[in-house]
Amino acid sequence: MQDLIKRYFWVLGAVVVMVCSVFAAKATSHIVEAKYLGDPDHAPRVQAMAQLPTQPKATRSKDGSLLASRDMFCSECTPKVEVSSDPSSISTTSLPLVLLATNVSLKLDQSYATIVNTENQKQGSFSVGDPIPGASGKLKEIHFKYIDFENNGHTERLVLAGATAPITPVAVVAPPSGEPGDELQAAVDSGIKKIDDNNYEIDKSLVDKVLANPMGVAKGARVVPAVKDGKPDGFKLYAIRPSSVYAKLGLTNGDTLQSINGFELNSADKALEAYTKLREATSLEVEITRRGKQMTLKYSIR
């Protein structure tokens, strides 16, 4: 057995030499590739593309002829609706940027856009929240054919090279001036004066207009019954519009109306009773609950 091992021991040495030769060859190949076959120091210069023509912006019209031309009693009539682009739509950027490619993923952090600045040839891949080269803001949204980013305090759009960004048309429907809603809003703006955080003055003419058109102010907030320990506990306010009468009266989202001049608002019947008896009142004291604390708002009607 020993004679056999001694006779063929050279085979083991040959195998070791072959393995070492293979690893040495691979190492040499990687060294040569890294030294002579690497990426160039400067990428080929990208030429700026001509800006695509932008759609002219249409101005909002207060002409009520479109609404007047509709026949509400004709179920088969489909009147033509004039469509124009929204004046607040995002405009195409004038910066010397070219969008080369986009990768849109279901996950926001895995989406990126490849952008190059044609003035200084700075380029790279950018994700949402990254600063854009040449712009003063950051990347906001990445879409398949365009991206939106902030620049000088407003949003601008960069379209993919060779593509056209979609323009979302909207129907312009503006109420004519002189509508009752406009008059009521003007009365709300001028008819409520704030003395301090808990005291307000209300013009009597505003009260008359609200009583004549209660539905005109009802859409300024959502009023839902509040329940505490399984029992009615007033009415809670949600989605208060900043220009509504609720906001002008010092009410905020989440406030719960408990009582008005001692009339508890624990049911719809009680609320209707308070509304009937307080129509001619010259002062109101409204008990509310705000963030778990009781507050009293006082209103003087003059």
Summary of the structure (lengths in Angstrom):
residues: 302
radius of gyration: 35.9
end to end distance: 122.4
largest distance: 125.4
contacts: 718
relative contact order: 0.08
helix: 27%
strand: 30%
